[in-house]
Amino acid sequence: MKLLGLIGYPLSHSFSVGYFADKFKKEGIGDFQYLNFPMPDLSGFKVFINEHPDLTGLNVTIPYKEKIIAYIDNLDPLAEKIGAVNTLKFIQDGAHRTIKGFNTDYWGFRDSLLPNLTASHKNALNLGTGGASKAVVFVLNELGIGYLYVSRNPEKGELGYNDICASIIQKHLLIINTTPLGTFPDVRSFPDIPYDLLTSDHLLYDLVYNPPETEFLRLGRQKGANGINGQKMLELQAEKSWEIWNL
């Protein structure tokens, strides 16, 4: 039995185990198993992989998409450019095993965003500066969409949430939440933006997929804004991970 799984902390919000269980059942795949491996920190990562010689691949979620790079052997060129990893492939060469890092969030975000873009989405606010935001801004750069980072602790060139004024909201019609705010079980939290300034021209994209409608999306919807949750991105990046594991 080949072993796949998800590492991160916490993992109570994750649908990945269910997604792959359904996939394996529907497609008659009997030689793979996908499990959650919650890790409060990465200090035990090397011990963990040594204890699981049957590991074929792992997905990596919050908060380790950047930190995991220090624990792997090499990076796919795209992941190296992005600076974040969410997929690991274990490559066995005789008695020697190496770990290669990939970023499938890029494919998931890009391919789920494109069908929803219009010509008016020329500028974006990127809420959050963590590992999940790396693939997002990489895609925005590729698409020629200007963006500003918004952070609770802004550094040079970034906005704080209190800096978001009417003119910024009017210019940035795409707003992307890359933070975990609103994720189950903390479903009542949401990014602190001026929702009263949103319009029907705005598109809100939340990388969170559990619950299906976060407070971020609900408050936007009340002002007529269109909204996308992270479910399609999850599915697309999962399928890209599966493709990588089976190359």
N, C-alpha and C positions, 0 to 999 in steps of 0.2 A: 504494500500500500504506500503510495507516494503522499507525502504530507505537505499541505499548504496551510497558510494561516495569516493572521493579522496581529501585529504588535503595535502598542500604543498604550495610553492611559488617560482616562478610563475608557472602557470599551462597551459600557452598558448601552450606548446609543447606536451601536453598529448593526447594520443589516447585512454585512458581508457574509457571515456564516450562513444565514438564510438564503441569500442570493445564490451562493455556490451550491448549497444543498439542493435547491430547486433546479439549478442548471444540471447538476450531476444526475438527478432523477429523470429530468425531461430528456436528456441526451444519452441516457444509458451509460454513463461514465462510472465504472465501478472500481477503478484502481486509484482514485484520489480521495483524500479527506481534507476538509478545510476547518480549522479550529481558531478560536480566539486565544491569544496569549497576552493577557494584560501584564505590562511591565511598569512598575512605579518609577523605575529609572533604567538606564542602559548598562549599569555596571556589571550585571550578570549576563549580558548578551552573549559573550563568547562561551560561557559555561552552558548556556541554553542551547546554542547551536551544536555544541559538542555532544549534548545529551540527546539530540535528535538527528542522527545520521541520515534519516529518511526524508529530511526536509528538501523539497524541490524549489519552493519559493515562498516569499512572504510579502504581504502588503504592509505598509508603514503609515500610520496615521498620527494625529496630534498626540504629543508635542515633539515628535522625533524626526520629522522629514528633513531637517538640516543636520541634527546631531548624529544621525545614523551614518553619515558619510565617513566619519572618523573610524568606523568599525568595519568597513568593507574594503575589498581589494582594488576594485576599479569601477569606473563609471562609464555608462553609455554617453556618447558625445552630447546628446540633447540634455540629459540630466546634469552634465557638467556645466553646460551653458546656463541652465536654469538655476543651479545651485541648491537643488532640493531633490530628494528621492522618496518615492512612495511604493516602489516595487523592487524586491530583491530576487535575484535568480542564483541558485546554488549550482555551480558547475563542477562536476566530478571528473577528474582526470587521473585514473588509477587510484592511488591512495590519497591523492591531493585534491582538496576541495577549495574552490575560490567562490567569492561572493561578488556579483556584479549588480550595480544599482541603476535603476531606470526611473523615469518620471512619466507615468501614464496619466497623471492629472492633466497634463498638457492636452492630450488627445480628448479626454473627457470634457474638459472645460471648453475647448475650442469648438468641438463638434456639437455641443449642446447649446452654445451661445449663438453661433452663426445663423441658424434659422430664425432667430428672434431679433436680429439687428435690423435697424433701418438706417437710412442715410443721415438721420438726425443724431445718431449715437456716435458723435465725434469725440466726446470726452467722458472720462469715467472717474468716479471716486472709488478708490480701493480701500475698503475699511479693514485695517489690520496689516501687520507687517511680518507675520510669522511665515513658517515654511509653506503653508498652503497658498500664500499670496505670490510666491515666486513664479509658479506656473501661470498664474493669472496675468501678471504684468508682462510676462514673456509673450503670451498670446496677444495681449493688447498692443504691444510693440509691433508684433508681426502684422497686425491688422491696421496699423496706422492710427490707432485710437489713443489720444492723449490721456494721461491719468495723473492723479495726485494721490499720494498715500495719506491716509488718515489714521492717527494713532493716539492712544491714551497718553503716551509719553513721546510726543513728537521730537524727532531729531531734525537737523538742518534739512530744509527742503520738503518737510512733511507738515501736514496740518494737524492741529488738535481738533477735537470734536467741537470745541467752543468757537473755532475759527470758521465753521461752515455757515456762511451767511446767504442771503437771498441771491446775490449775484453768482455765487459759486454753485448753488443748487440749480439755478436757471441755465448755467453753462454746461453742467455735467449731468447729462440725461441718463447715463448708465451708472448705477450704484451697486457695487459688489461687496457683499459681506463675506470676508474670508476668515472672520473670527469664529470661535465656537459659541458665541452668545446665542441663546435660544435653543441650544441642543438639549434634547431629553437627558436628564429629568429637569433641567433648569429652563423650562419652557417659557417662563414669563420674562426672561431677560431679553434685551434687544439693544442694538447699537444706538447711541444717543445722538441721532441726527434730527434736524427740524422737519419732521414729517408733515407739518402743516403747510410747508412750502412745496410739497410734491404735486405733480400734475399728471394728467393722462399721457403726457409725452415721455414720462420717466419709465425706465425699465429697471426693476430691482432683481438682482440675481443673488440668491443666498446659497452658499456652498453647503449649508446645513440641509439635511434631508429627513431628519427625525426630530420633530414632527413634520409632516408634509407642508403645513403652513405655519411658519414661525411668526412671532410677533412682528418682526421686521417686515415680512411680506404682508401680514394682515393690515398693519398700519398704513403701508403703502397702498394696498388695495382700496382702503377707505377713501383715499384721495384720488382714486382712479388710475393709479400706476399699474402697469403690467408687472407680473412677478414670475420668477422661475425658481424652483427649489433645486437642491443638489442631487435629486434622484437619478435623473438622466446622466449626469456627469459620473455618478457612482457606477452606473451600469456600463457606460462606455469605457471608463478607465479599467473596470474589472475585466471586461472582455479583452482589452489590450494587454492587461497583465497575463491573462490566460494564454494569449497568443505568444507572449514572450516566454512563458514557462514551457511552452511546447515546441519552441523552435529547435 
